[in-house]
Amino acid sequence: MPKTRKIAGQAIVEALVAEGVEYVFGLPGSHIHAICDALIDAPGIELVVCKHENNAAIMADTYGRLTG
């Protein structure tokens, strides 16, 4: 059985998808570049790009409250 190597970003996105997460709100940057790359390629989950961390937090909170 061949071993495949996963980067941390892929593993994080796979865990989010497995939990049913549909949207990730955030501010892309070098510290989460691998996660952003994995989100682009992952089906069923979307990165919502924000201009500031506070905006991302408010958007995520509002989305969670409106959708349950």
Distance bins in CASP14 RR format, pairs under 12 A and 6 or more apart:
PFRMAT RR
TARGET T0000
AUTHOR 0000-0000-0000
RMODE 2
METHOD distances of the structure
MODEL  1
4 10 0 0 0 0 1 0 0 0 0 0 0
4 11 0 0 0 0 0 1 0 0 0 0 0
5 11 0 0 0 0 0 1 0 0 0 0 0
6 12 0 0 0 0 1 0 0 0 0 0 0
6 13 0 0 0 0 0 1 0 0 0 0 0
6 14 1 0 0 1 0 0 0 0 0 0 0
6 15 0 0 0 0 0 1 0 0 0 0 0
6 34 0 0 0 0 0 1 0 0 0 0 0
6 38 0 0 0 0 1 0 0 0 0 0 0
7 13 0 0 0 0 1 0 0 0 0 0 0
7 14 0 0 0 0 0 1 0 0 0 0 0
7 33 0 0 0 0 0 1 0 0 0 0 0
7 34 1 0 1 0 0 0 0 0 0 0 0
7 35 0 0 0 0 1 0 0 0 0 0 0
7 37 0 0 0 0 1 0 0 0 0 0 0
7 38 1 0 0 1 0 0 0 0 0 0 0
7 41 0 0 0 0 0 1 0 0 0 0 0
8 14 0 0 0 0 0 1 0 0 0 0 0
8 15 0 0 0 0 0 1 0 0 0 0 0
8 31 0 0 0 0 0 1 0 0 0 0 0
8 32 0 0 0 0 0 1 0 0 0 0 0
8 33 0 0 0 0 0 1 0 0 0 0 0
8 34 1 0 0 1 0 0 0 0 0 0 0
8 35 1 0 0 1 0 0 0 0 0 0 0
8 37 0 0 0 0 0 1 0 0 0 0 0
8 38 0 0 0 0 1 0 0 0 0 0 0
9 15 0 0 0 0 1 0 0 0 0 0 0
9 16 0 0 0 0 1 0 0 0 0 0 0
9 17 0 0 0 0 0 1 0 0 0 0 0
9 24 0 0 0 0 0 1 0 0 0 0 0
9 31 0 0 0 0 0 1 0 0 0 0 0
9 32 0 0 0 0 1 0 0 0 0 0 0
9 33 0 0 0 0 1 0 0 0 0 0 0
9 34 1 0 1 0 0 0 0 0 0 0 0
9 35 1 0 1 0 0 0 0 0 0 0 0
9 36 0 0 0 0 1 0 0 0 0 0 0
9 37 1 0 0 1 0 0 0 0 0 0 0
9 38 1 0 1 0 0 0 0 0 0 0 0
9 39 0 0 0 0 1 0 0 0 0 0 0
9 40 0 0 0 0 0 1 0 0 0 0 0
9 41 0 0 0 0 0 1 0 0 0 0 0
9 42 0 0 0 0 1 0 0 0 0 0 0
10 16 0 0 0 0 0 1 0 0 0 0 0
10 17 0 0 0 0 0 1 0 0 0 0 0
10 34 1 0 0 1 0 0 0 0 0 0 0
10 35 0 0 0 0 1 0 0 0 0 0 0
10 36 0 0 0 0 0 1 0 0 0 0 0
10 37 0 0 0 0 1 0 0 0 0 0 0
10 38 1 0 1 0 0 0 0 0 0 0 0
10 39 0 0 0 0 1 0 0 0 0 0 0
10 40 0 0 0 0 0 1 0 0 0 0 0
10 41 0 0 0 0 1 0 0 0 0 0 0
10 42 0 0 0 0 1 0 0 0 0 0 0
11 17 0 0 0 0 0 1 0 0 0 0 0
11 18 0 0 0 0 0 1 0 0 0 0 0
11 34 0 0 0 0 1 0 0 0 0 0 0
11 35 0 0 0 0 1 0 0 0 0 0 0
11 38 0 0 0 0 1 0 0 0 0 0 0
11 42 0 0 0 0 0 1 0 0 0 0 0
12 18 0 0 0 0 0 1 0 0 0 0 0
12 19 0 0 0 0 0 1 0 0 0 0 0
12 21 0 0 0 0 0 1 0 0 0 0 0
12 24 0 0 0 0 1 0 0 0 0 0 0
12 32 0 0 0 0 1 0 0 0 0 0 0
12 34 0 0 0 0 1 0 0 0 0 0 0
12 35 1 0 1 0 0 0 0 0 0 0 0
12 36 0 0 0 0 0 1 0 0 0 0 0
12 37 0 0 0 0 0 1 0 0 0 0 0
12 38 1 0 0 1 0 0 0 0 0 0 0
12 39 0 0 0 0 1 0 0 0 0 0 0
12 42 0 0 0 0 0 1 0 0 0 0 0
12 45 0 0 0 0 0 1 0 0 0 0 0
13 19 0 0 0 0 0 1 0 0 0 0 0
13 20 0 0 0 0 0 1 0 0 0 0 0
13 21 0 0 0 0 1 0 0 0 0 0 0
13 24 0 0 0 0 1 0 0 0 0 0 0
13 32 0 0 0 0 0 1 0 0 0 0 0
13 34 0 0 0 0 1 0 0 0 0 0 0
13 35 1 0 0 1 0 0 0 0 0 0 0
13 36 0 0 0 0 1 0 0 0 0 0 0
13 37 0 0 0 0 1 0 0 0 0 0 0
13 38 1 0 1 0 0 0 0 0 0 0 0
13 39 1 0 1 0 0 0 0 0 0 0 0
13 40 0 0 0 0 1 0 0 0 0 0 0
13 41 0 0 0 0 1 0 0 0 0 0 0
13 42 1 0 1 0 0 0 0 0 0 0 0
13 43 0 0 0 0 0 1 0 0 0 0 0
13 44 0 0 0 0 0 1 0 0 0 0 0
13 45 1 0 0 1 0 0 0 0 0 0 0
13 46 0 0 0 0 0 1 0 0 0 0 0
13 47 0 0 0 0 1 0 0 0 0 0 0
14 20 0 0 0 0 0 1 0 0 0 0 0
14 21 0 0 0 0 0 1 0 0 0 0 0
14 35 0 0 0 0 0 1 0 0 0 0 0
14 38 0 0 0 0 1 0 0 0 0 0 0
14 39 0 0 0 0 0 1 0 0 0 0 0
14 41 0 0 0 0 0 1 0 0 0 0 0
14 42 1 0 0 1 0 0 0 0 0 0 0
14 43 0 0 0 0 0 1 0 0 0 0 0
14 44 0 0 0 0 0 1 0 0 0 0 0
14 45 0 0 0 0 1 0 0 0 0 0 0
15 21 0 0 0 0 1 0 0 0 0 0 0
15 24 0 0 0 0 0 1 0 0 0 0 0
15 35 0 0 0 0 0 1 0 0 0 0 0
15 38 0 0 0 0 0 1 0 0 0 0 0
15 42 0 0 0 0 0 1 0 0 0 0 0
15 45 0 0 0 0 0 1 0 0 0 0 0
16 22 0 0 0 0 1 0 0 0 0 0 0
16 23 0 0 0 0 1 0 0 0 0 0 0
16 24 1 0 0 1 0 0 0 0 0 0 0
16 35 0 0 0 0 1 0 0 0 0 0 0
16 38 0 0 0 0 1 0 0 0 0 0 0
16 39 0 0 0 0 1 0 0 0 0 0 0
16 42 0 0 0 0 1 0 0 0 0 0 0
16 44 0 0 0 0 1 0 0 0 0 0 0
16 45 1 0 0 1 0 0 0 0 0 0 0
16 46 0 0 0 0 0 1 0 0 0 0 0
16 47 0 0 0 0 0 1 0 0 0 0 0
17 23 0 0 0 0 0 1 0 0 0 0 0
17 24 0 0 0 0 0 1 0 0 0 0 0
17 38 0 0 0 0 1 0 0 0 0 0 0
17 39 0 0 0 0 1 0 0 0 0 0 0
17 41 0 0 0 0 0 1 0 0 0 0 0
17 42 1 0 0 1 0 0 0 0 0 0 0
17 43 0 0 0 0 1 0 0 0 0 0 0
17 44 1 0 0 1 0 0 0 0 0 0 0
17 45 1 0 1 0 0 0 0 0 0 0 0
17 46 0 0 0 0 0 1 0 0 0 0 0
18 42 0 0 0 0 0 1 0 0 0 0 0
18 44 0 0 0 0 0 1 0 0 0 0 0
18 45 0 0 0 0 0 1 0 0 0 0 0
19 45 0 0 0 0 0 1 0 0 0 0 0
20 42 0 0 0 0 0 1 0 0 0 0 0
20 44 0 0 0 0 1 0 0 0 0 0 0
20 45 0 0 0 0 1 0 0 0 0 0 0
20 67 0 0 0 0 0 1 0 0 0 0 0
21 39 0 0 0 0 0 1 0 0 0 0 0
21 42 0 0 0 0 0 1 0 0 0 0 0
21 44 0 0 0 0 1 0 0 0 0 0 0
21 45 1 0 1 0 0 0 0 0 0 0 0
21 46 0 0 0 0 1 0 0 0 0 0 0
21 47 0 0 0 0 0 1 0 0 0 0 0
21 48 0 0 0 0 0 1 0 0 0 0 0
21 60 0 0 0 0 0 1 0 0 0 0 0
21 63 0 0 0 0 0 1 0 0 0 0 0
21 64 0 0 0 0 0 1 0 0 0 0 0
21 67 0 0 0 0 0 1 0 0 0 0 0
22 39 0 0 0 0 0 1 0 0 0 0 0
22 42 0 0 0 0 0 1 0 0 0 0 0
22 43 0 0 0 0 0 1 0 0 0 0 0
22 44 1 0 0 1 0 0 0 0 0 0 0
22 45 1 0 0 1 0 0 0 0 0 0 0
22 46 1 0 0 1 0 0 0 0 0 0 0
22 47 0 0 0 0 0 1 0 0 0 0 0
22 48 0 0 0 0 0 1 0 0 0 0 0
22 60 0 0 0 0 0 1 0 0 0 0 0
22 63 0 0 0 0 1 0 0 0 0 0 0
22 64 0 0 0 0 0 1 0 0 0 0 0
22 67 0 0 0 0 1 0 0 0 0 0 0
23 39 0 0 0 0 1 0 0 0 0 0 0
23 42 0 0 0 0 0 1 0 0 0 0 0
23 44 0 0 0 0 1 0 0 0 0 0 0
23 45 1 0 0 1 0 0 0 0 0 0 0
23 46 1 0 1 0 0 0 0 0 0 0 0
23 47 1 0 0 1 0 0 0 0 0 0 0
23 48 1 0 1 0 0 0 0 0 0 0 0
23 49 0 0 0 0 0 1 0 0 0 0 0
23 50 0 0 0 0 0 1 0 0 0 0 0
23 56 0 0 0 0 0 1 0 0 0 0 0
23 59 0 0 0 0 1 0 0 0 0 0 0
23 60 1 0 0 1 0 0 0 0 0 0 0
23 62 0 0 0 0 0 1 0 0 0 0 0
23 63 1 0 0 1 0 0 0 0 0 0 0
23 64 0 0 0 0 1 0 0 0 0 0 0
23 66 0 0 0 0 0 1 0 0 0 0 0
23 67 0 0 0 0 1 0 0 0 0 0 0
24 32 0 0 0 0 1 0 0 0 0 0 0
24 35 1 0 0 1 0 0 0 0 0 0 0
24 36 0 0 0 0 1 0 0 0 0 0 0
24 38 0 0 0 0 0 1 0 0 0 0 0
24 39 1 0 0 1 0 0 0 0 0 0 0
24 40 0 0 0 0 0 1 0 0 0 0 0
24 42 0 0 0 0 1 0 0 0 0 0 0
24 44 0 0 0 0 0 1 0 0 0 0 0
24 45 1 0 0 1 0 0 0 0 0 0 0
24 46 1 0 0 1 0 0 0 0 0 0 0
24 47 1 0 1 0 0 0 0 0 0 0 0
24 48 1 0 0 1 0 0 0 0 0 0 0
24 49 0 0 0 0 1 0 0 0 0 0 0
24 50 0 0 0 0 0 1 0 0 0 0 0
24 56 0 0 0 0 1 0 0 0 0 0 0
24 59 0 0 0 0 0 1 0 0 0 0 0
24 60 0 0 0 0 1 0 0 0 0 0 0
24 63 0 0 0 0 0 1 0 0 0 0 0
25 39 0 0 0 0 0 1 0 0 0 0 0
25 45 0 0 0 0 0 1 0 0 0 0 0
25 46 0 0 0 0 1 0 0 0 0 0 0
25 47 0 0 0 0 1 0 0 0 0 0 0
25 48 1 0 1 0 0 0 0 0 0 0 0
25 49 0 0 0 0 1 0 0 0 0 0 0
25 50 1 0 1 0 0 0 0 0 0 0 0
25 51 0 0 0 0 0 1 0 0 0 0 0
25 52 0 0 0 0 0 1 0 0 0 0 0
25 53 0 0 0 0 1 0 0 0 0 0 0
25 54 0 0 0 0 0 1 0 0 0 0 0
25 55 0 0 0 0 1 0 0 0 0 0 0
25 56 1 0 1 0 0 0 0 0 0 0 0
25 57 1 0 0 1 0 0 0 0 0 0 0
25 58 0 0 0 0 1 0 0 0 0 0 0
25 59 1 0 1 0 0 0 0 0 0 0 0
25 60 1 0 1 0 0 0 0 0 0 0 0
25 61 0 0 0 0 1 0 0 0 0 0 0
25 62 0 0 0 0 1 0 0 0 0 0 0
25 63 1 0 0 1 0 0 0 0 0 0 0
25 64 0 0 0 0 0 1 0 0 0 0 0
26 32 0 0 0 0 1 0 0 0 0 0 0
26 35 0 0 0 0 1 0 0 0 0 0 0
26 36 0 0 0 0 1 0 0 0 0 0 0
26 39 0 0 0 0 1 0 0 0 0 0 0
26 46 0 0 0 0 0 1 0 0 0 0 0
26 47 1 0 0 1 0 0 0 0 0 0 0
26 48 1 0 0 1 0 0 0 0 0 0 0
26 49 1 0 0 1 0 0 0 0 0 0 0
26 50 1 0 1 0 0 0 0 0 0 0 0
26 51 0 0 0 0 1 0 0 0 0 0 0
26 52 0 0 0 0 1 0 0 0 0 0 0
26 53 1 0 0 1 0 0 0 0 0 0 0
26 54 0 0 0 0 0 1 0 0 0 0 0
26 55 0 0 0 0 1 0 0 0 0 0 0
26 56 1 1 0 0 0 0 0 0 0 0 0
26 57 0 0 0 0 1 0 0 0 0 0 0
26 58 0 0 0 0 0 1 0 0 0 0 0
26 59 0 0 0 0 1 0 0 0 0 0 0
26 60 0 0 0 0 1 0 0 0 0 0 0
27 33 0 0 0 0 0 1 0 0 0 0 0
27 35 0 0 0 0 0 1 0 0 0 0 0
27 36 0 0 0 0 1 0 0 0 0 0 0
27 47 0 0 0 0 0 1 0 0 0 0 0
27 48 0 0 0 0 0 1 0 0 0 0 0
27 49 1 0 0 1 0 0 0 0 0 0 0
27 50 1 0 1 0 0 0 0 0 0 0 0
27 51 1 0 0 1 0 0 0 0 0 0 0
27 52 1 0 0 1 0 0 0 0 0 0 0
27 53 1 0 1 0 0 0 0 0 0 0 0
27 54 0 0 0 0 1 0 0 0 0 0 0
27 55 0 0 0 0 1 0 0 0 0 0 0
27 56 1 0 1 0 0 0 0 0 0 0 0
27 57 0 0 0 0 0 1 0 0 0 0 0
27 59 0 0 0 0 0 1 0 0 0 0 0
27 60 0 0 0 0 0 1 0 0 0 0 0
28 34 0 0 0 0 0 1 0 0 0 0 0
28 35 0 0 0 0 1 0 0 0 0 0 0
28 36 1 0 1 0 0 0 0 0 0 0 0
28 37 0 0 0 0 1 0 0 0 0 0 0
28 39 0 0 0 0 1 0 0 0 0 0 0
28 40 0 0 0 0 0 1 0 0 0 0 0
28 47 1 0 0 1 0 0 0 0 0 0 0
28 48 0 0 0 0 0 1 0 0 0 0 0
28 49 1 0 0 1 0 0 0 0 0 0 0
28 50 0 0 0 0 1 0 0 0 0 0 0
28 51 0 0 0 0 0 1 0 0 0 0 0
28 53 0 0 0 0 0 1 0 0 0 0 0
28 56 0 0 0 0 0 1 0 0 0 0 0
29 35 0 0 0 0 1 0 0 0 0 0 0
29 36 1 0 0 1 0 0 0 0 0 0 0
29 37 0 0 0 0 0 1 0 0 0 0 0
29 47 0 0 0 0 0 1 0 0 0 0 0
29 49 0 0 0 0 0 1 0 0 0 0 0
29 50 0 0 0 0 0 1 0 0 0 0 0
29 53 0 0 0 0 0 1 0 0 0 0 0
30 36 0 0 0 0 1 0 0 0 0 0 0
30 37 0 0 0 0 0 1 0 0 0 0 0
31 53 0 0 0 0 0 1 0 0 0 0 0
32 38 0 0 0 0 1 0 0 0 0 0 0
32 39 0 0 0 0 1 0 0 0 0 0 0
32 47 0 0 0 0 1 0 0 0 0 0 0
32 49 0 0 0 0 0 1 0 0 0 0 0
32 53 0 0 0 0 0 1 0 0 0 0 0
32 56 0 0 0 0 0 1 0 0 0 0 0
33 39 0 0 0 0 0 1 0 0 0 0 0
33 40 0 0 0 0 0 1 0 0 0 0 0
33 47 0 0 0 0 0 1 0 0 0 0 0
34 40 0 0 0 0 0 1 0 0 0 0 0
34 41 0 0 0 0 0 1 0 0 0 0 0
35 41 0 0 0 0 0 1 0 0 0 0 0
35 42 0 0 0 0 0 1 0 0 0 0 0
35 45 0 0 0 0 0 1 0 0 0 0 0
35 47 0 0 0 0 1 0 0 0 0 0 0
36 42 0 0 0 0 0 1 0 0 0 0 0
36 45 0 0 0 0 0 1 0 0 0 0 0
36 46 0 0 0 0 0 1 0 0 0 0 0
36 47 1 0 0 1 0 0 0 0 0 0 0
36 48 0 0 0 0 0 1 0 0 0 0 0
36 49 0 0 0 0 1 0 0 0 0 0 0
37 47 0 0 0 0 1 0 0 0 0 0 0
38 45 0 0 0 0 1 0 0 0 0 0 0
38 47 0 0 0 0 1 0 0 0 0 0 0
39 45 1 0 0 1 0 0 0 0 0 0 0
39 46 1 0 0 1 0 0 0 0 0 0 0
39 47 1 0 1 0 0 0 0 0 0 0 0
39 48 0 0 0 0 1 0 0 0 0 0 0
39 49 0 0 0 0 0 1 0 0 0 0 0
40 46 0 0 0 0 1 0 0 0 0 0 0
40 47 1 0 0 1 0 0 0 0 0 0 0
40 49 0 0 0 0 0 1 0 0 0 0 0
41 47 0 0 0 0 0 1 0 0 0 0 0
46 63 0 0 0 0 0 1 0 0 0 0 0
47 56 0 0 0 0 0 1 0 0 0 0 0
47 60 0 0 0 0 0 1 0 0 0 0 0
48 55 0 0 0 0 1 0 0 0 0 0 0
48 56 1 0 0 1 0 0 0 0 0 0 0
48 57 0 0 0 0 0 1 0 0 0 0 0
48 58 0 0 0 0 0 1 0 0 0 0 0
48 59 1 0 0 1 0 0 0 0 0 0 0
48 60 0 0 0 0 1 0 0 0 0 0 0
48 62 0 0 0 0 0 1 0 0 0 0 0
48 63 0 0 0 0 1 0 0 0 0 0 0
49 55 0 0 0 0 0 1 0 0 0 0 0
49 56 0 0 0 0 1 0 0 0 0 0 0
49 59 0 0 0 0 0 1 0 0 0 0 0
50 56 1 0 1 0 0 0 0 0 0 0 0
50 57 0 0 0 0 1 0 0 0 0 0 0
50 58 0 0 0 0 1 0 0 0 0 0 0
50 59 1 0 0 1 0 0 0 0 0 0 0
50 60 0 0 0 0 1 0 0 0 0 0 0
50 63 0 0 0 0 0 1 0 0 0 0 0
51 58 0 0 0 0 0 1 0 0 0 0 0
51 59 0 0 0 0 0 1 0 0 0 0 0
52 58 0 0 0 0 1 0 0 0 0 0 0
52 59 0 0 0 0 0 1 0 0 0 0 0
53 59 0 0 0 0 0 1 0 0 0 0 0
53 60 0 0 0 0 0 1 0 0 0 0 0
54 60 0 0 0 0 0 1 0 0 0 0 0
54 61 0 0 0 0 0 1 0 0 0 0 0
55 61 0 0 0 0 0 1 0 0 0 0 0
55 62 0 0 0 0 0 1 0 0 0 0 0
56 62 0 0 0 0 0 1 0 0 0 0 0
56 63 0 0 0 0 0 1 0 0 0 0 0
57 63 0 0 0 0 0 1 0 0 0 0 0
57 64 0 0 0 0 0 1 0 0 0 0 0
58 64 0 0 0 0 0 1 0 0 0 0 0
58 65 0 0 0 0 0 1 0 0 0 0 0
59 65 0 0 0 0 0 1 0 0 0 0 0
59 66 0 0 0 0 0 1 0 0 0 0 0
60 66 0 0 0 0 0 1 0 0 0 0 0
60 67 0 0 0 0 0 1 0 0 0 0 0
61 67 0 0 0 0 0 1 0 0 0 0 0
61 68 0 0 0 0 0 1 0 0 0 0 0
62 68 0 0 0 0 0 1 0 0 0 0 0
END
